């Protein structure tokens, strides 16, 4: 897909309750809606026959929420882990019907396969005002990410 500069909105909330100086528990909820549609030209091969069609995805949105246990360890590092639930859906359709595929010009509802998973992460201070956040999530497959944060 070669879609650039698409508008979307995300809204969320989180809370944290410290149990003591080391441990705490938190919760979060977040949702995202993509206000734009996405299109891409695709070559579809079915039973040895190739066809060209445009795929259009619209009304893409997701919501996720979870709880986490957090531990503060030496050097200002915070470690956390917990379960989460996630739901996403979009409406999709092809510009042309391709024989043998049930996915055609009619709109089809796409949904995620797995709605539950777990996550683990670390928030590590770097130089003055900078932190790095490293997080892994697992639901259908493992994903890893990292972000450098500057707080002023």
Backbone bond lengths (Angstrom), bond angles and torsions (degrees), N, CA, C in turn:
res aa  C-N    CA-C-N  psi(-1)  N-CA   C-N-CA  omega(-1)  CA-C   N-CA-C  phi
1 X - - - 1.446 - - 1.513 109.09 -
2 X 1.273 115.86 140.05 1.443 120.46 176.86 1.508 110.19 -121.09
3 X 1.302 115.79 61.52 1.456 122.54 -179.55 1.525 108.60 -105.34
4 X 1.310 116.70 121.44 1.455 121.29 -179.91 1.519 109.68 -121.91
5 X 1.325 115.95 152.90 1.460 123.08 174.35 1.520 112.40 58.92
6 X 1.323 116.44 52.45 1.460 121.80 176.28 1.522 109.38 -95.72
7 X 1.334 116.18 138.04 1.461 122.20 -175.96 1.527 110.07 -88.83
8 X 1.345 116.19 133.39 1.457 121.73 175.74 1.521 108.34 -145.20
9 X 1.318 116.64 164.38 1.450 121.44 178.09 1.514 110.46 -133.64
10 X 1.327 116.05 142.00 1.458 122.67 178.37 1.516 108.80 -129.28
11 X 1.311 116.30 135.27 1.459 122.13 178.83 1.526 107.49 -133.77
12 X 1.326 116.23 137.24 1.450 118.63 -178.62 1.511 112.06 -158.01
13 X 1.314 114.90 172.01 1.458 121.84 177.20 1.524 108.11 -147.70
14 X 1.331 115.25 149.99 1.458 119.38 175.85 1.514 108.95 -144.87
15 X 1.308 115.52 156.02 1.459 121.25 178.20 1.519 109.69 -142.78
16 X 1.336 115.57 155.73 1.453 120.59 -178.98 1.521 108.95 -141.91
17 X 1.326 116.44 135.04 1.451 122.17 177.33 1.526 108.64 -122.82
18 X 1.357 117.91 113.63 1.471 119.67 177.99 1.525 110.90 -75.51
19 X 1.319 116.84 125.07 1.467 121.43 176.78 1.524 109.62 -78.82
20 X 1.327 116.53 -43.07 1.467 123.27 174.71 1.531 107.43 -153.68
21 X 1.340 118.18 -162.77 1.466 120.56 -178.12 1.524 114.02 -70.25
22 X 1.319 117.91 -16.69 1.458 121.58 -176.76 1.532 111.89 -108.61
23 X 1.325 117.39 -46.18 1.467 121.20 -172.85 1.525 112.51 -106.73
24 X 1.335 114.25 151.83 1.455 121.20 175.77 1.516 109.66 -157.78
25 X 1.315 116.23 169.70 1.456 122.53 178.41 1.527 108.32 -131.60
26 X 1.316 115.66 141.87 1.457 120.50 -178.86 1.515 111.01 -136.21
27 X 1.315 115.53 165.81 1.466 122.13 177.19 1.520 108.75 -142.91
28 X 1.335 116.38 153.81 1.464 120.64 179.06 1.519 110.17 -147.95
29 X 1.323 115.21 157.22 1.462 123.70 170.82 1.525 106.86 -146.14
30 X 1.331 116.41 140.03 1.463 120.97 -178.03 1.520 109.36 -151.76
31 X 1.316 116.31 141.18 1.456 121.58 176.50 1.515 110.63 -135.24
32 X 1.337 116.24 147.68 1.465 122.57 179.73 1.519 109.18 -132.77
33 X 1.339 115.99 138.82 1.468 121.82 173.85 1.520 108.54 -128.36
34 X 1.333 116.20 131.69 1.466 122.30 177.65 1.526 107.71 -96.64
35 X 1.329 116.19 113.77 1.462 121.48 -175.26 1.531 112.26 -77.09
36 X 1.319 117.58 -15.46 1.460 122.13 -177.95 1.527 110.45 -101.29
37 X 1.319 114.89 160.21 1.458 121.45 173.15 1.523 109.03 -94.54
38 X 1.321 116.51 157.27 1.453 121.94 178.58 1.523 108.43 -121.04
39 X 1.327 117.20 137.32 1.462 121.66 178.28 1.520 109.43 -133.65
40 X 1.328 115.06 151.76 1.457 120.60 176.61 1.523 108.34 -157.11
41 X 1.323 115.52 142.22 1.452 120.60 175.42 1.519 108.16 -86.01
42 X 1.319 116.82 128.65 1.460 121.17 -175.36 1.516 110.75 -130.31
43 X 1.318 115.33 145.72 1.454 121.07 170.90 1.520 106.65 -96.99
44 X 1.316 115.97 123.54 1.459 121.95 -178.70 1.522 107.79 -109.85
45 X 1.340 116.24 127.24 1.464 121.16 177.95 1.520 107.35 -109.65
46 X 1.329 115.54 121.49 1.460 121.33 -179.82 1.522 108.33 -135.85
47 X 1.329 116.95 120.65 1.465 123.51 179.69 1.529 110.79 54.51
48 X 1.328 117.46 40.75 1.456 121.81 176.67 1.515 115.25 81.81
49 X 1.336 117.97 -3.50 1.458 121.79 179.70 1.518 109.07 -106.64
50 X 1.332 116.31 129.15 1.464 118.79 178.60 1.528 110.23 -101.19
51 X 1.317 114.91 142.62 1.459 122.16 179.19 1.521 108.21 -135.99
52 X 1.323 116.33 152.85 1.453 122.07 178.92 1.526 108.86 -108.51
53 X 1.331 116.71 131.72 1.467 120.63 -179.84 1.522 108.95 -150.28
54 X 1.320 116.09 155.10 1.465 121.90 173.06 1.520 108.53 -94.21
55 X 1.321 115.49 129.99 1.456 121.98 176.17 1.524 107.64 -98.28
56 X 1.333 116.96 129.74 1.464 121.27 178.91 1.526 108.78 -120.78
57 X 1.322 115.71 127.54 1.464 122.03 177.59 1.519 107.72 -116.47
58 X 1.335 116.45 130.32 1.467 120.53 -179.67 1.528 109.47 -140.30
59 X 1.319 115.57 165.95 1.471 123.22 -179.21 1.528 112.27 53.76
60 X 1.325 116.37 45.60 1.458 121.79 178.52 1.526 109.69 -81.93
61 X 1.339 116.48 124.81 1.466 120.93 178.14 1.521 109.72 -149.53
62 X 1.335 115.42 159.96 1.453 120.55 176.02 1.520 110.16 -151.65
63 X 1.320 115.41 158.85 1.465 122.62 176.01 1.527 107.56 -143.53
64 X 1.338 116.52 140.80 1.454 120.06 176.18 1.515 109.98 -143.94
65 X 1.326 115.15 150.87 1.462 120.64 178.27 1.524 108.61 -151.91
66 X 1.325 114.88 158.30 1.447 118.67 -179.08 1.511 112.32 -172.44
67 X 1.313 115.74 177.50 1.461 123.19 175.84 1.523 107.50 -127.73
68 X 1.345 115.68 154.10 1.455 119.83 -178.50 1.512 110.87 -141.79
69 X 1.309 115.28 145.37 1.459 122.27 168.38 1.521 106.30 -99.01
70 X 1.325 116.63 136.60 1.460 121.15 -177.74 1.516 110.04 -125.87
71 X 1.328 115.80 142.63 1.465 121.99 176.30 1.522 108.52 -129.17
72 X 1.326 115.83 130.92 1.457 121.54 174.43 1.527 107.40 -92.46
73 X 1.325 115.90 122.27 1.464 120.81 -179.75 1.530 108.52 -113.04
74 X 1.329 118.87 172.87 1.467 120.13 -178.19 1.535 113.54 -54.46
75 X 1.318 115.10 159.49 1.461 125.56 179.47 1.537 112.18 71.10
76 X 1.318 118.63 18.21 1.461 122.30 177.49 1.513 114.57 76.18
77 X 1.316 118.07 13.21 1.466 122.65 -179.22 1.523 109.33 -82.12
78 X 1.331 115.44 136.78 1.467 121.39 175.79 1.524 108.49 -116.16
79 X 1.325 116.41 127.57 1.454 123.14 176.94 1.523 108.41 -110.12
80 X 1.328 117.21 141.13 1.466 119.91 -178.46 1.524 110.54 -146.06
81 X 1.333 115.67 156.52 1.458 122.20 176.00 1.518 109.60 -160.77
82 X 1.330 115.36 158.21 1.455 119.64 178.13 1.511 113.13 171.06
83 X 1.331 116.49 177.36 1.458 121.94 177.86 1.539 110.50 -92.56
84 X 1.334 115.15 158.75 1.465 119.85 174.22 1.525 109.40 -146.75
85 X 1.320 115.66 159.69 1.461 121.37 171.24 1.526 107.57 -120.19
86 X 1.331 115.29 150.29 1.460 121.48 -173.19 1.521 109.05 -146.20
87 X 1.319 116.13 136.49 1.461 120.45 175.64 1.516 108.52 -137.92
88 X 1.333 116.52 133.75 1.465 121.76 177.82 1.517 108.63 -139.90
89 X 1.328 115.20 147.17 1.450 119.25 173.68 1.516 110.93 -152.33
90 X 1.333 114.49 159.69 1.461 122.53 178.03 1.517 107.73 -156.16
91 X 1.304 115.39 159.41 1.452 121.86 175.45 1.525 106.86 -104.42
92 X 1.343 117.40 133.78 1.461 120.60 -176.55 1.519 110.26 -138.09
93 X 1.319 115.51 152.67 1.456 121.27 177.34 1.513 110.68 -161.10
94 X 1.323 116.08 155.47 1.458 122.38 177.36 1.521 110.02 -96.89
95 X 1.337 116.57 156.16 1.464 121.03 179.30 1.523 112.13 -76.61
96 X 1.342 117.11 -15.95 1.465 120.64 -179.54 1.523 109.16 -142.42
97 X 1.337 115.84 145.72 1.467 119.50 174.54 1.519 108.81 -75.41
98 X 1.320 116.35 134.85 1.461 121.60 178.36 1.516 106.48 -117.47
99 X 1.338 116.36 121.48 1.460 119.94 -175.19 1.524 110.62 -59.60
100 X 1.333 114.87 139.03 1.454 121.32 179.58 1.514 114.40 91.79
101 X 1.333 118.15 -11.34 1.460 121.03 178.13 1.512 109.25 -106.85
102 X 1.330 116.73 131.37 1.463 119.03 176.20 1.525 110.62 -76.27
103 X 1.322 116.88 -17.64 1.456 123.16 178.37 1.519 106.98 -87.18
104 X 1.317 118.47 106.31 1.457 121.53 -176.58 1.512 112.22 -133.43
105 X 1.337 116.30 -143.70 1.462 120.35 -176.22 1.521 112.57 -72.88
106 X 1.329 117.63 -21.67 1.463 119.18 175.39 1.527 108.65 -69.55
107 X 1.338 116.87 147.77 1.460 120.17 179.37 1.524 110.12 -71.86
108 X 1.314 115.99 134.82 1.450 123.89 179.01 1.523 107.71 -116.70
109 X 1.313 116.62 138.40 1.456 121.15 178.04 1.524 109.25 -85.65
110 X 1.332 116.50 120.13 1.463 121.59 176.86 1.517 108.66 -99.40
111 X 1.334 117.65 134.72 1.460 122.91 179.71 1.519 109.10 -136.06
112 X 1.346 116.30 154.95 1.457 119.34 175.97 1.528 109.95 -68.83
113 X 1.338 115.89 150.57 1.470 121.34 -177.37 1.518 112.39 -77.99
114 X 1.313 117.35 -41.32 1.458 121.98 -175.94 1.522 109.36 -114.84
115 X 1.339 117.47 132.69 1.466 119.27 -177.59 1.517 113.43 -103.47
116 X 1.328 118.53 -6.62 1.463 120.25 -177.21 1.515 110.57 -127.88
117 X 1.312 114.94 151.41 1.455 120.16 179.02 1.513 110.92 -165.88
118 X 1.305 115.10 -168.98 1.445 121.01 178.63 1.514 110.60 -136.90
119 X 1.328 116.18 160.09 1.461 120.83 179.41 1.516 109.69 -140.37
120 X 1.329 115.12 156.44 1.451 122.94 177.70 1.525 106.89 -146.67
121 X 1.329 116.77 142.88 1.450 118.28 -178.07 1.512 113.62 -159.06
122 X 1.327 114.09 173.08 1.457 122.33 177.63 1.518 108.92 -140.45
123 X 1.322 116.11 138.56 1.462 123.41 175.18 1.537 106.01 -115.30
124 X 1.327 116.38 113.48 1.460 121.32 -169.72 1.527 109.94 -120.43
125 X 1.343 117.84 124.77 1.463 119.58 176.85 1.528 110.80 -70.73
126 X 1.334 115.52 142.61 1.459 121.72 176.01 1.526 107.74 -113.29
127 X 1.317 118.12 -128.92 1.468 122.17 175.98 1.521 109.29 -73.83
128 X 1.320 117.19 173.94 1.473 123.54 -176.45 1.537 111.83 -48.44
129 X 1.342 115.57 117.61 1.460 121.68 177.65 1.518 114.94 84.80
130 X 1.304 118.87 -12.81 1.469 122.31 -178.01 1.517 110.93 -102.81
131 X 1.339 115.61 143.64 1.456 123.20 176.22 1.528 107.00 -140.47
132 X 1.318 115.79 157.72 1.460 120.21 171.84 1.524 107.18 -121.71
133 X 1.314 115.39 135.08 1.458 121.85 177.68 1.524 106.99 -114.97
134 X 1.326 116.39 123.70 1.462 122.82 178.90 1.521 106.88 -119.19
135 X 1.347 116.31 129.07 1.458 119.20 -175.65 1.520 110.67 -142.77
136 X 1.319 115.09 142.82 1.451 122.31 174.04 1.516 109.52 -123.32
137 X 1.333 116.17 142.62 1.469 121.83 177.35 1.514 108.44 -128.94
138 X 1.330 114.87 147.68 1.448 119.49 175.13 1.523 109.29 -135.58
139 X 1.332 116.22 127.17 1.464 123.33 170.88 1.527 105.62 -137.79
140 X 1.324 118.16 -88.61 1.466 121.21 174.58 1.524 110.64 -81.54
141 X 1.330 115.33 -30.56 1.460 121.92 179.06 1.523 108.58 -153.50
142 X 1.311 116.04 168.21 1.459 122.07 -178.78 1.522 110.35 -84.34
143 X 1.322 116.66 133.06 1.456 121.94 172.51 1.517 108.01 -126.88
144 X 1.319 115.95 144.14 1.445 122.61 179.83 1.523 109.18 -127.96
145 X 1.332 116.62 147.34 1.454 120.27 177.83 1.511 111.10 -153.07
146 X 1.320 115.36 161.85 1.457 121.09 177.50 1.524 108.77 -146.04
147 X 1.320 116.02 148.04 1.458 121.41 178.84 1.517 108.67 -142.39
148 X 1.327 115.92 136.96 1.451 121.63 172.76 1.523 106.63 -96.00
149 X 1.323 116.99 129.37 1.466 122.90 -174.76 1.523 108.69 -119.32
150 X 1.334 115.76 136.18 1.456 120.92 173.61 1.531 108.04 -118.12
151 X 1.323 115.95 119.88 1.479 121.49 177.79 1.523 107.50 -106.19
152 X 1.299 116.27 125.45 1.466 120.37 -179.03 1.503 111.45 -112.72
